[in-house]
Amino acid sequence: MNSRSLRWVVFGEVAFLFFMGVGVSLHPGYVLASHEGGISEYGVHIKTALLYTLGWTVLACGNMRAARACRGGGIRSEKVRTLLLTYSAASLLVLVSTYFYSLDAVLSYIHYGFAAVLVVFMSAAGYWSYRQLVNISWARAVLWVQLLGSISTLLSIVGALHVLFFAESVSNVGCAVLLVRVLLLPVDAEGMMGSSAVVAVE
């Protein structure tokens, strides 16, 4: 894949983790209490709202720029572009809905609905990425960890578990690792990642 696309994805993910990490260090009680909340807690408090906004904005813009930088006319390249654009749009919906979800129950359901859609999308993206990495020995383990994080996130959203922040983080990182590894696959002369890409050096 195009190296610029890879750099934008990595930049967005690292920036997101950085801003969220700073937010947690400022107010760990929002998400590390016995009945922890999710990442969205940082979007409704004045001291951390800017960090939260920057994190999601850079993540969304990074994926959008990565999609634009993605070269190649093959089917897999087109799917990667679609995946990145969808990831960007879903991230922006979660961000915007955060600012209103604490106002009433309906807006809260809308926000958590968008969050659930994002989690399901990341699982689907993780699975698709795994299917492109059939000869990468560690990809299956990462996929299972990512799916476990996604399932735990969904169970936390409905109140069955109380590990929302941790589960969200695991789901996000797992999806990012698989996606980045797909972007490292070489591109053949026609612009599509060739079938020989799956035996790329791990």
C-alpha positions in Angstrom: 0.0 0.0 0.0 1.0 3.6 -0.3 3.4 4.7 2.4 1.5 8.0 2.9 -1.7 6.2 3.6 0.1 4.1 6.2 1.6 7.2 7.9 -1.7 8.9 8.2 -3.4 5.9 9.8 -0.5 5.5 12.3 -0.5 9.2 13.0 -4.3 9.2 13.7 -4.1 6.2 16.0 -1.1 7.4 17.9 -2.5 10.9 18.3 -5.8 9.4 19.5 -4.1 7.3 22.1 -1.9 10.2 23.2 -4.8 12.6 23.8 -6.9 10.0 25.5 -3.9 9.0 27.6 -3.4 12.6 28.7 -7.1 12.9 29.6 -6.9 9.7 31.7 -3.8 11.0 33.5 -5.7 14.2 34.4 -8.9 12.5 35.6 -8.4 8.7 35.9 -11.5 8.5 38.1 -13.8 9.0 35.1 -12.9 5.6 33.7 -10.9 3.7 36.3 -13.5 3.7 39.1 -15.2 0.5 40.2 -18.1 1.2 37.8 -16.0 2.8 35.1 -17.4 5.0 32.3 -16.3 5.0 28.7 -14.1 7.3 26.7 -17.0 9.6 26.2 -16.7 10.8 29.8 -13.8 13.0 28.7 -16.0 14.8 26.2 -18.5 16.3 28.7 -16.0 17.7 31.2 -14.5 21.1 30.5 -11.0 20.2 31.6 -10.7 17.2 29.2 -13.2 18.1 26.4 -10.5 19.7 24.3 -8.2 16.6 24.5 -11.2 14.4 23.7 -12.1 16.5 20.7 -8.6 16.6 19.4 -8.2 12.9 19.8 -11.3 12.0 17.8 -10.8 14.7 15.2 -7.2 13.7 14.5 -8.3 10.0 14.3 -11.1 10.8 11.8 -9.0 13.2 9.7 -6.1 10.8 9.7 -8.2 8.0 8.3 -9.8 10.4 5.8 -6.4 11.5 4.6 -5.2 7.9 4.5 -8.1 7.0 2.2 -7.3 9.9 -0.1 -3.6 8.9 -0.2 -4.4 5.2 -0.8 -3.2 4.3 -4.4 -4.1 1.4 -6.5 -7.1 0.4 -8.7 -7.4 -3.2 -7.4 -10.4 -4.5 -5.4 -8.5 -4.7 -2.2 -7.2 -1.2 -2.5 -10.8 0.0 -3.1 -12.0 -1.9 0.0 -9.3 -0.3 2.1 -10.4 3.2 0.9 -14.0 2.4 1.8 -13.0 1.0 5.2 -11.0 4.1 6.0 -13.7 6.5 5.0 -16.3 4.6 6.9 -14.1 4.5 10.0 -13.6 8.3 9.7 -17.4 9.0 9.3 -18.3 6.7 12.3 -15.7 8.4 14.5 -17.1 11.8 13.7 -20.6 10.7 14.5 -19.4 9.4 17.9 -17.6 12.7 18.5 -20.5 15.0 17.7 -23.0 12.9 19.6 -20.8 13.0 22.7 -21.5 16.7 23.3 -25.3 16.1 23.8 -25.6 12.6 25.2 -25.7 13.7 28.8 -28.7 16.1 28.2 -31.4 13.5 28.1 -32.1 9.7 27.6 -32.9 9.9 23.9 -29.6 11.7 23.1 -27.8 9.2 25.3 -29.3 6.3 23.3 -28.3 7.9 20.1 -24.7 8.4 21.2 -24.4 4.8 22.5 -26.0 3.6 19.3 -23.3 5.3 17.3 -20.7 3.9 19.6 -22.1 0.4 19.1 -22.0 0.8 15.4 -18.4 1.9 15.5 -17.5 -1.1 17.7 -19.3 -3.5 15.3 -17.6 -1.8 12.3 -14.1 -2.2 14.0 -14.8 -5.9 14.5 -15.8 -6.3 10.8 -12.8 -4.3 9.7 -10.5 -6.4 12.0 -12.0 -9.7 10.5 -11.6 -8.4 7.0 -8.0 -7.4 7.7 -7.3 -10.8 9.2 -8.5 -12.5 6.1 -5.9 -10.6 4.1 -3.1 -11.8 6.4 -3.6 -15.6 6.1 0.1 -16.4 6.5 0.8 -14.0 9.3 1.0 -16.2 12.4 0.0 -13.6 15.1 -2.9 -12.1 13.2 -5.5 -14.6 14.5 -4.5 -13.9 18.1 -4.9 -10.2 17.6 -8.3 -10.7 16.0 -9.5 -12.8 18.9 -8.3 -10.1 21.4 -10.0 -7.4 19.3 -13.3 -9.4 19.2 -13.1 -9.9 22.9 -12.7 -6.2 23.4 -15.6 -5.5 21.1 -17.9 -8.0 22.8 -17.0 -6.6 26.2 -17.7 -3.1 25.0 -21.1 -4.0 23.7 -21.9 -5.8 27.0 -20.7 -2.8 29.0 -22.9 -0.4 26.9 -26.0 -2.4 27.9 -24.9 -2.6 31.5 -24.0 -6.3 31.7 -20.3 -5.5 32.3 -18.5 -2.5 33.7 -15.2 -2.5 31.8 -16.2 0.0 29.1 -13.0 2.1 28.8 -10.7 -0.9 28.9 -12.8 -2.8 26.4 -13.0 0.1 24.0 -9.3 0.6 24.1 -8.6 -3.1 23.4 -11.1 -3.1 20.5 -9.5 0.1 19.0 -5.9 -1.0 19.3 -6.7 -4.5 17.9 -8.4 -3.1 14.9 -5.6 -0.6 14.3 -2.8 -3.3 14.5 -4.5 -5.5 11.9 -5.3 -2.5 9.6 -1.7 -1.2 9.8 -0.4 -4.7 8.9 -2.7 -4.8 5.9 -1.3 -1.4 4.8 2.2 -2.9 4.9 1.3 -5.4 2.2 3.1 -4.7 -1.1 1.2 -3.6 -4.2 1.6 -5.3 -7.5 2.1 -3.6 -10.9 -1.6 -3.2 -11.4 -2.1 -1.3 -8.2 -3.6 -4.1 -6.2 -1.9 -5.9 -3.3 -0.8 -9.1 -4.9 -1.6 -12.6 -3.7 2.1 -12.9 -2.8 1.7 -10.2 -0.3 0.4 -12.6 2.3 3.8 -14.1 2.7 5.4 -10.7 3.3 8.0 -10.6 6.0 6.4 -10.4 9.4 
